[in-house]
Amino acid sequence: VQLQAFGGGLVQSGGSLTLSCVVSGIAFRSNVMTWYRQAPGKQREWVAMITSGGSTNYVDAVKGRFTVSRDNAKSTVYLQMNNLKPEDTAVYYCNADLNPLRARFVGGRSWGQGTLVTVSS
């Protein structure tokens, strides 16, 4: 599987960004797609996920601010981030899993290119 995230950048607190992640090498539409992030000095954590059927779930810290979506025709998953806060500063990654119960766990995965989001106060 190849995963390439892009769209990060420097934004002021309260600003917005939309991340994209292009996926190849798997049956995209059958997979749960999850966004993760790793802040400086911290462990990687899941942020948002979307199932093959379009159901979404978010970590409490981003609920109401982030929206995950997918375009199966383009094998791409998106993360719309609004009202960004300095604590959202991290490298963001996406990954795929056939099992929605396993998707939020970071262990045992191969990772592609992430994208850095920096939120200034």
Secondary structure, DSSP 8 states (H G I E B T S, - for coil): -EEEEE--EEEETT--EEEEEEEESS-GGGSEEEEEEE-TTS--EEEEEE-TT--EEE-GGGTTTEEEEEEGGGTEEEEEE-S--GGG-EEEEEEEES-TTTTT--TT----B-EEEEEE-
